[in-house]
């Protein structure tokens, strides 16, 4: 079961597509975070969602929000994917231990070996304020994230 609204977001430490360490707690007190889990790089729905976020990045940055996208791919796969799609926000690798952060947020599909489409809007204090979890084939609505951010 996914982390619920009102819960403290589990802290984590993952490497991004450039090999840098990113911790959720690094944003506490400074920025809101939209934490987006997606199944795999280079797949149709995932590429569409992440490119839509790329094309609408000011909707997040203008709201003092850091976008963090997490998959179970390796950092090397994420680096090539980000370069190919011109993604400038961090793509985080939950590759090893495989799916540890996805499991902590309740969005890891054991039978598929990947995260489902879970999104968590986390406020500056580290509390989950909005969430949605979609099945693997179902894209999410970016405008819903923006509406949630506007309530913070």
PyMOL CGO cylinders between C-alpha atoms (Angstrom):
from pymol import cmd
from pymol.cgo import CYLINDER

trace = [
    CYLINDER, 0.00, 0.00, 0.00, 1.30, 3.43, -0.95, 0.3, 1, 1, 1, 1, 1, 1,
    CYLINDER, 1.30, 3.43, -0.95, 2.31, 6.05, 1.59, 0.3, 1, 1, 1, 1, 1, 1,
    CYLINDER, 2.31, 6.05, 1.59, -0.77, 8.04, 2.55, 0.3, 1, 1, 1, 1, 1, 1,
    CYLINDER, -0.77, 8.04, 2.55, -1.44, 11.79, 2.66, 0.3, 1, 1, 1, 1, 1, 1,
    CYLINDER, -1.44, 11.79, 2.66, -0.35, 13.23, 6.00, 0.3, 1, 1, 1, 1, 1, 1,
    CYLINDER, -0.35, 13.23, 6.00, 2.48, 10.72, 6.48, 0.3, 1, 1, 1, 1, 1, 1,
    CYLINDER, 2.48, 10.72, 6.48, 6.10, 11.73, 6.80, 0.3, 1, 1, 1, 1, 1, 1,
    CYLINDER, 6.10, 11.73, 6.80, 7.80, 10.93, 3.49, 0.3, 1, 1, 1, 1, 1, 1,
    CYLINDER, 7.80, 10.93, 3.49, 10.46, 8.23, 3.94, 0.3, 1, 1, 1, 1, 1, 1,
    CYLINDER, 10.46, 8.23, 3.94, 13.90, 9.74, 3.48, 0.3, 1, 1, 1, 1, 1, 1,
    CYLINDER, 13.90, 9.74, 3.48, 16.16, 8.14, 0.93, 0.3, 1, 1, 1, 1, 1, 1,
    CYLINDER, 16.16, 8.14, 0.93, 19.55, 8.45, -0.72, 0.3, 1, 1, 1, 1, 1, 1,
    CYLINDER, 19.55, 8.45, -0.72, 19.79, 7.57, -4.42, 0.3, 1, 1, 1, 1, 1, 1,
    CYLINDER, 19.79, 7.57, -4.42, 22.21, 8.33, -7.23, 0.3, 1, 1, 1, 1, 1, 1,
    CYLINDER, 22.21, 8.33, -7.23, 21.04, 10.39, -10.16, 0.3, 1, 1, 1, 1, 1, 1,
    CYLINDER, 21.04, 10.39, -10.16, 21.76, 10.00, -13.87, 0.3, 1, 1, 1, 1, 1, 1,
    CYLINDER, 21.76, 10.00, -13.87, 25.10, 11.83, -13.35, 0.3, 1, 1, 1, 1, 1, 1,
    CYLINDER, 25.10, 11.83, -13.35, 26.17, 9.67, -10.41, 0.3, 1, 1, 1, 1, 1, 1,
    CYLINDER, 26.17, 9.67, -10.41, 25.46, 12.39, -7.82, 0.3, 1, 1, 1, 1, 1, 1,
    CYLINDER, 25.46, 12.39, -7.82, 23.89, 11.45, -4.51, 0.3, 1, 1, 1, 1, 1, 1,
    CYLINDER, 23.89, 11.45, -4.51, 20.44, 12.93, -3.94, 0.3, 1, 1, 1, 1, 1, 1,
    CYLINDER, 20.44, 12.93, -3.94, 18.69, 12.78, -0.56, 0.3, 1, 1, 1, 1, 1, 1,
    CYLINDER, 18.69, 12.78, -0.56, 15.07, 13.74, -0.04, 0.3, 1, 1, 1, 1, 1, 1,
    CYLINDER, 15.07, 13.74, -0.04, 16.06, 15.41, 3.23, 0.3, 1, 1, 1, 1, 1, 1,
    CYLINDER, 16.06, 15.41, 3.23, 18.32, 17.82, 1.29, 0.3, 1, 1, 1, 1, 1, 1,
    CYLINDER, 18.32, 17.82, 1.29, 15.19, 19.68, 0.15, 0.3, 1, 1, 1, 1, 1, 1,
    CYLINDER, 15.19, 19.68, 0.15, 13.55, 19.87, 3.59, 0.3, 1, 1, 1, 1, 1, 1,
    CYLINDER, 13.55, 19.87, 3.59, 12.85, 23.42, 4.68, 0.3, 1, 1, 1, 1, 1, 1,
    CYLINDER, 12.85, 23.42, 4.68, 13.82, 24.74, 1.25, 0.3, 1, 1, 1, 1, 1, 1,
    CYLINDER, 13.82, 24.74, 1.25, 11.64, 23.28, -1.52, 0.3, 1, 1, 1, 1, 1, 1,
    CYLINDER, 11.64, 23.28, -1.52, 8.56, 21.17, -2.08, 0.3, 1, 1, 1, 1, 1, 1,
    CYLINDER, 8.56, 21.17, -2.08, 9.22, 17.93, -3.94, 0.3, 1, 1, 1, 1, 1, 1,
    CYLINDER, 9.22, 17.93, -3.94, 7.21, 16.09, -6.57, 0.3, 1, 1, 1, 1, 1, 1,
    CYLINDER, 7.21, 16.09, -6.57, 8.47, 12.52, -6.30, 0.3, 1, 1, 1, 1, 1, 1,
    CYLINDER, 8.47, 12.52, -6.30, 7.48, 10.56, -9.37, 0.3, 1, 1, 1, 1, 1, 1,
    CYLINDER, 7.48, 10.56, -9.37, 8.02, 6.81, -9.72, 0.3, 1, 1, 1, 1, 1, 1,
    CYLINDER, 8.02, 6.81, -9.72, 7.89, 5.30, -13.21, 0.3, 1, 1, 1, 1, 1, 1,
    CYLINDER, 7.89, 5.30, -13.21, 8.47, 1.73, -14.45, 0.3, 1, 1, 1, 1, 1, 1,
    CYLINDER, 8.47, 1.73, -14.45, 11.29, 1.95, -17.00, 0.3, 1, 1, 1, 1, 1, 1,
    CYLINDER, 11.29, 1.95, -17.00, 13.21, 4.37, -19.20, 0.3, 1, 1, 1, 1, 1, 1,
    CYLINDER, 13.21, 4.37, -19.20, 12.71, 4.11, -22.97, 0.3, 1, 1, 1, 1, 1, 1,
    CYLINDER, 12.71, 4.11, -22.97, 9.15, 2.78, -22.74, 0.3, 1, 1, 1, 1, 1, 1,
    CYLINDER, 9.15, 2.78, -22.74, 6.29, 4.57, -24.48, 0.3, 1, 1, 1, 1, 1, 1,
    CYLINDER, 6.29, 4.57, -24.48, 4.12, 5.82, -21.62, 0.3, 1, 1, 1, 1, 1, 1,
    CYLINDER, 4.12, 5.82, -21.62, 7.11, 6.65, -19.40, 0.3, 1, 1, 1, 1, 1, 1,
    CYLINDER, 7.11, 6.65, -19.40, 8.85, 8.61, -22.15, 0.3, 1, 1, 1, 1, 1, 1,
    CYLINDER, 8.85, 8.61, -22.15, 5.64, 10.52, -22.86, 0.3, 1, 1, 1, 1, 1, 1,
    CYLINDER, 5.64, 10.52, -22.86, 5.12, 11.41, -19.20, 0.3, 1, 1, 1, 1, 1, 1,
    CYLINDER, 5.12, 11.41, -19.20, 8.72, 12.47, -18.58, 0.3, 1, 1, 1, 1, 1, 1,
    CYLINDER, 8.72, 12.47, -18.58, 8.84, 14.58, -21.77, 0.3, 1, 1, 1, 1, 1, 1,
    CYLINDER, 8.84, 14.58, -21.77, 5.58, 16.29, -20.77, 0.3, 1, 1, 1, 1, 1, 1,
    CYLINDER, 5.58, 16.29, -20.77, 7.21, 17.15, -17.44, 0.3, 1, 1, 1, 1, 1, 1,
    CYLINDER, 7.21, 17.15, -17.44, 10.29, 18.43, -19.32, 0.3, 1, 1, 1, 1, 1, 1,
    CYLINDER, 10.29, 18.43, -19.32, 8.09, 20.65, -21.47, 0.3, 1, 1, 1, 1, 1, 1,
    CYLINDER, 8.09, 20.65, -21.47, 6.27, 22.01, -18.41, 0.3, 1, 1, 1, 1, 1, 1,
    CYLINDER, 6.27, 22.01, -18.41, 9.15, 22.26, -15.93, 0.3, 1, 1, 1, 1, 1, 1,
    CYLINDER, 9.15, 22.26, -15.93, 8.43, 25.94, -15.10, 0.3, 1, 1, 1, 1, 1, 1,
    CYLINDER, 8.43, 25.94, -15.10, 5.10, 24.84, -13.61, 0.3, 1, 1, 1, 1, 1, 1,
    CYLINDER, 5.10, 24.84, -13.61, 7.21, 23.21, -10.90, 0.3, 1, 1, 1, 1, 1, 1,
    CYLINDER, 7.21, 23.21, -10.90, 10.17, 25.57, -10.57, 0.3, 1, 1, 1, 1, 1, 1,
    CYLINDER, 10.17, 25.57, -10.57, 7.82, 28.56, -10.41, 0.3, 1, 1, 1, 1, 1, 1,
    CYLINDER, 7.82, 28.56, -10.41, 6.14, 26.89, -7.43, 0.3, 1, 1, 1, 1, 1, 1,
    CYLINDER, 6.14, 26.89, -7.43, 9.41, 26.40, -5.52, 0.3, 1, 1, 1, 1, 1, 1,
    CYLINDER, 9.41, 26.40, -5.52, 9.31, 22.68, -6.26, 0.3, 1, 1, 1, 1, 1, 1,
    CYLINDER, 9.31, 22.68, -6.26, 11.98, 20.13, -7.17, 0.3, 1, 1, 1, 1, 1, 1,
    CYLINDER, 11.98, 20.13, -7.17, 10.92, 17.35, -9.50, 0.3, 1, 1, 1, 1, 1, 1,
    CYLINDER, 10.92, 17.35, -9.50, 12.55, 13.96, -8.81, 0.3, 1, 1, 1, 1, 1, 1,
    CYLINDER, 12.55, 13.96, -8.81, 11.81, 11.01, -11.12, 0.3, 1, 1, 1, 1, 1, 1,
    CYLINDER, 11.81, 11.01, -11.12, 12.67, 7.51, -9.85, 0.3, 1, 1, 1, 1, 1, 1,
    CYLINDER, 12.67, 7.51, -9.85, 12.90, 4.22, -11.73, 0.3, 1, 1, 1, 1, 1, 1,
    CYLINDER, 12.90, 4.22, -11.73, 14.53, 0.87, -11.13, 0.3, 1, 1, 1, 1, 1, 1,
    CYLINDER, 14.53, 0.87, -11.13, 16.92, 1.38, -14.07, 0.3, 1, 1, 1, 1, 1, 1,
    CYLINDER, 16.92, 1.38, -14.07, 20.69, 1.72, -13.61, 0.3, 1, 1, 1, 1, 1, 1,
    CYLINDER, 20.69, 1.72, -13.61, 22.27, 5.19, -13.55, 0.3, 1, 1, 1, 1, 1, 1,
    CYLINDER, 22.27, 5.19, -13.55, 23.90, 4.39, -16.90, 0.3, 1, 1, 1, 1, 1, 1,
    CYLINDER, 23.90, 4.39, -16.90, 20.55, 3.69, -18.54, 0.3, 1, 1, 1, 1, 1, 1,
    CYLINDER, 20.55, 3.69, -18.54, 19.13, 6.86, -16.99, 0.3, 1, 1, 1, 1, 1, 1,
    CYLINDER, 19.13, 6.86, -16.99, 22.06, 8.94, -18.26, 0.3, 1, 1, 1, 1, 1, 1,
    CYLINDER, 22.06, 8.94, -18.26, 21.49, 7.84, -21.86, 0.3, 1, 1, 1, 1, 1, 1,
    CYLINDER, 21.49, 7.84, -21.86, 17.71, 8.26, -21.52, 0.3, 1, 1, 1, 1, 1, 1,
    CYLINDER, 17.71, 8.26, -21.52, 18.06, 11.80, -20.12, 0.3, 1, 1, 1, 1, 1, 1,
    CYLINDER, 18.06, 11.80, -20.12, 20.49, 12.79, -22.86, 0.3, 1, 1, 1, 1, 1, 1,
    CYLINDER, 20.49, 12.79, -22.86, 18.30, 11.34, -25.61, 0.3, 1, 1, 1, 1, 1, 1,
    CYLINDER, 18.30, 11.34, -25.61, 15.15, 13.07, -24.33, 0.3, 1, 1, 1, 1, 1, 1,
    CYLINDER, 15.15, 13.07, -24.33, 16.84, 16.29, -23.08, 0.3, 1, 1, 1, 1, 1, 1,
    CYLINDER, 16.84, 16.29, -23.08, 15.59, 15.75, -19.53, 0.3, 1, 1, 1, 1, 1, 1,
    CYLINDER, 15.59, 15.75, -19.53, 17.19, 18.30, -17.22, 0.3, 1, 1, 1, 1, 1, 1,
    CYLINDER, 17.19, 18.30, -17.22, 15.68, 17.29, -13.90, 0.3, 1, 1, 1, 1, 1, 1,
    CYLINDER, 15.68, 17.29, -13.90, 17.19, 14.46, -11.81, 0.3, 1, 1, 1, 1, 1, 1,
    CYLINDER, 17.19, 14.46, -11.81, 16.43, 10.88, -12.80, 0.3, 1, 1, 1, 1, 1, 1,
    CYLINDER, 16.43, 10.88, -12.80, 17.14, 8.74, -9.75, 0.3, 1, 1, 1, 1, 1, 1,
    CYLINDER, 17.14, 8.74, -9.75, 18.16, 5.09, -9.84, 0.3, 1, 1, 1, 1, 1, 1,
    CYLINDER, 18.16, 5.09, -9.84, 16.45, 2.72, -7.42, 0.3, 1, 1, 1, 1, 1, 1,
    CYLINDER, 16.45, 2.72, -7.42, 18.43, -0.12, -8.99, 0.3, 1, 1, 1, 1, 1, 1,
    CYLINDER, 18.43, -0.12, -8.99, 20.30, -1.50, -5.97, 0.3, 1, 1, 1, 1, 1, 1,
    CYLINDER, 20.30, -1.50, -5.97, 19.21, -2.66, -3.54, 0.3, 1, 1, 1, 1, 1, 1,
    CYLINDER, 19.21, -2.66, -3.54, 16.60, -3.29, -6.24, 0.3, 1, 1, 1, 1, 1, 1,
    CYLINDER, 16.60, -3.29, -6.24, 13.45, -1.30, -5.56, 0.3, 1, 1, 1, 1, 1, 1,
    CYLINDER, 13.45, -1.30, -5.56, 14.26, -0.41, -1.96, 0.3, 1, 1, 1, 1, 1, 1,
    CYLINDER, 14.26, -0.41, -1.96, 12.86, 3.14, -2.17, 0.3, 1, 1, 1, 1, 1, 1,
    CYLINDER, 12.86, 3.14, -2.17, 9.94, 2.06, -4.36, 0.3, 1, 1, 1, 1, 1, 1,
    CYLINDER, 9.94, 2.06, -4.36, 9.05, -0.49, -1.69, 0.3, 1, 1, 1, 1, 1, 1,
    CYLINDER, 9.05, -0.49, -1.69, 9.34, 2.14, 1.08, 0.3, 1, 1, 1, 1, 1, 1,
    CYLINDER, 9.34, 2.14, 1.08, 6.73, 4.22, -0.78, 0.3, 1, 1, 1, 1, 1, 1,
    CYLINDER, 6.73, 4.22, -0.78, 4.53, 1.19, -1.45, 0.3, 1, 1, 1, 1, 1, 1,
    CYLINDER, 4.53, 1.19, -1.45, 4.76, 1.38, -5.25, 0.3, 1, 1, 1, 1, 1, 1,
    CYLINDER, 4.76, 1.38, -5.25, 6.98, -1.59, -6.14, 0.3, 1, 1, 1, 1, 1, 1,
    CYLINDER, 6.98, -1.59, -6.14, 5.25, -4.32, -8.17, 0.3, 1, 1, 1, 1, 1, 1,
    CYLINDER, 5.25, -4.32, -8.17, 6.97, -7.51, -7.01, 0.3, 1, 1, 1, 1, 1, 1,
    CYLINDER, 6.97, -7.51, -7.01, 5.56, -9.53, -9.92, 0.3, 1, 1, 1, 1, 1, 1,
    CYLINDER, 5.56, -9.53, -9.92, 6.92, -7.04, -12.49, 0.3, 1, 1, 1, 1, 1, 1,
    CYLINDER, 6.92, -7.04, -12.49, 10.20, -6.12, -10.78, 0.3, 1, 1, 1, 1, 1, 1,
    CYLINDER, 10.20, -6.12, -10.78, 9.56, -2.38, -11.15, 0.3, 1, 1, 1, 1, 1, 1,
    CYLINDER, 9.56, -2.38, -11.15, 7.74, 0.57, -9.67, 0.3, 1, 1, 1, 1, 1, 1,
    CYLINDER, 7.74, 0.57, -9.67, 4.20, 1.37, -10.74, 0.3, 1, 1, 1, 1, 1, 1,
    CYLINDER, 4.20, 1.37, -10.74, 3.25, 4.97, -11.58, 0.3, 1, 1, 1, 1, 1, 1,
    CYLINDER, 3.25, 4.97, -11.58, 3.19, 6.56, -8.13, 0.3, 1, 1, 1, 1, 1, 1,
    CYLINDER, 3.19, 6.56, -8.13, 3.43, 10.30, -7.53, 0.3, 1, 1, 1, 1, 1, 1,
    CYLINDER, 3.43, 10.30, -7.53, 3.88, 12.02, -4.17, 0.3, 1, 1, 1, 1, 1, 1,
    CYLINDER, 3.88, 12.02, -4.17, 3.70, 15.77, -3.56, 0.3, 1, 1, 1, 1, 1, 1,
    CYLINDER, 3.70, 15.77, -3.56, 5.84, 16.42, -0.49, 0.3, 1, 1, 1, 1, 1, 1,
    CYLINDER, 5.84, 16.42, -0.49, 5.85, 19.78, 1.29, 0.3, 1, 1, 1, 1, 1, 1,
    CYLINDER, 5.85, 19.78, 1.29, 8.88, 21.64, 2.60, 0.3, 1, 1, 1, 1, 1, 1,
    CYLINDER, 8.88, 21.64, 2.60, 8.52, 19.91, 5.97, 0.3, 1, 1, 1, 1, 1, 1,
    CYLINDER, 8.52, 19.91, 5.97, 8.71, 16.45, 4.40, 0.3, 1, 1, 1, 1, 1, 1,
    CYLINDER, 8.71, 16.45, 4.40, 5.02, 15.57, 4.73, 0.3, 1, 1, 1, 1, 1, 1,
    CYLINDER, 5.02, 15.57, 4.73, 3.10, 13.90, 1.89, 0.3, 1, 1, 1, 1, 1, 1,
    CYLINDER, 3.10, 13.90, 1.89, 0.31, 16.30, 0.88, 0.3, 1, 1, 1, 1, 1, 1,
    CYLINDER, 0.31, 16.30, 0.88, -1.06, 14.59, -2.24, 0.3, 1, 1, 1, 1, 1, 1,
    CYLINDER, -1.06, 14.59, -2.24, -0.60, 11.27, -3.98, 0.3, 1, 1, 1, 1, 1, 1,
    CYLINDER, -0.60, 11.27, -3.98, -1.81, 9.23, -6.92, 0.3, 1, 1, 1, 1, 1, 1,
    CYLINDER, -1.81, 9.23, -6.92, -0.90, 5.70, -7.99, 0.3, 1, 1, 1, 1, 1, 1,
    CYLINDER, -0.90, 5.70, -7.99, -1.73, 4.49, -11.49, 0.3, 1, 1, 1, 1, 1, 1,
    CYLINDER, -1.73, 4.49, -11.49, -1.36, 1.06, -13.03, 0.3, 1, 1, 1, 1, 1, 1,
    CYLINDER, -1.36, 1.06, -13.03, 1.58, 0.46, -15.38, 0.3, 1, 1, 1, 1, 1, 1,
    CYLINDER, 1.58, 0.46, -15.38, -0.23, 1.31, -18.64, 0.3, 1, 1, 1, 1, 1, 1,
    CYLINDER, -0.23, 1.31, -18.64, -2.05, 4.41, -17.31, 0.3, 1, 1, 1, 1, 1, 1,
    CYLINDER, -2.05, 4.41, -17.31, -0.39, 7.81, -17.74, 0.3, 1, 1, 1, 1, 1, 1,
    CYLINDER, -0.39, 7.81, -17.74, -0.87, 10.43, -15.04, 0.3, 1, 1, 1, 1, 1, 1,
    CYLINDER, -0.87, 10.43, -15.04, -2.34, 13.91, -15.41, 0.3, 1, 1, 1, 1, 1, 1,
    CYLINDER, -2.34, 13.91, -15.41, 0.34, 16.57, -14.90, 0.3, 1, 1, 1, 1, 1, 1,
    CYLINDER, 0.34, 16.57, -14.90, -2.30, 19.23, -14.17, 0.3, 1, 1, 1, 1, 1, 1,
    CYLINDER, -2.30, 19.23, -14.17, -3.31, 17.31, -11.05, 0.3, 1, 1, 1, 1, 1, 1,
    CYLINDER, -3.31, 17.31, -11.05, 0.23, 17.73, -9.65, 0.3, 1, 1, 1, 1, 1, 1,
    CYLINDER, 0.23, 17.73, -9.65, 0.08, 21.46, -10.29, 0.3, 1, 1, 1, 1, 1, 1,
    CYLINDER, 0.08, 21.46, -10.29, -3.31, 21.77, -8.56, 0.3, 1, 1, 1, 1, 1, 1,
    CYLINDER, -3.31, 21.77, -8.56, -1.91, 19.92, -5.56, 0.3, 1, 1, 1, 1, 1, 1,
    CYLINDER, -1.91, 19.92, -5.56, 1.13, 22.23, -5.43, 0.3, 1, 1, 1, 1, 1, 1,
    CYLINDER, 1.13, 22.23, -5.43, -1.14, 25.26, -5.50, 0.3, 1, 1, 1, 1, 1, 1,
    CYLINDER, -1.14, 25.26, -5.50, -2.74, 24.12, -2.22, 0.3, 1, 1, 1, 1, 1, 1,
    CYLINDER, -2.74, 24.12, -2.22, 0.57, 24.18, -0.32, 0.3, 1, 1, 1, 1, 1, 1,
]
cmd.load_cgo(trace, "trace")
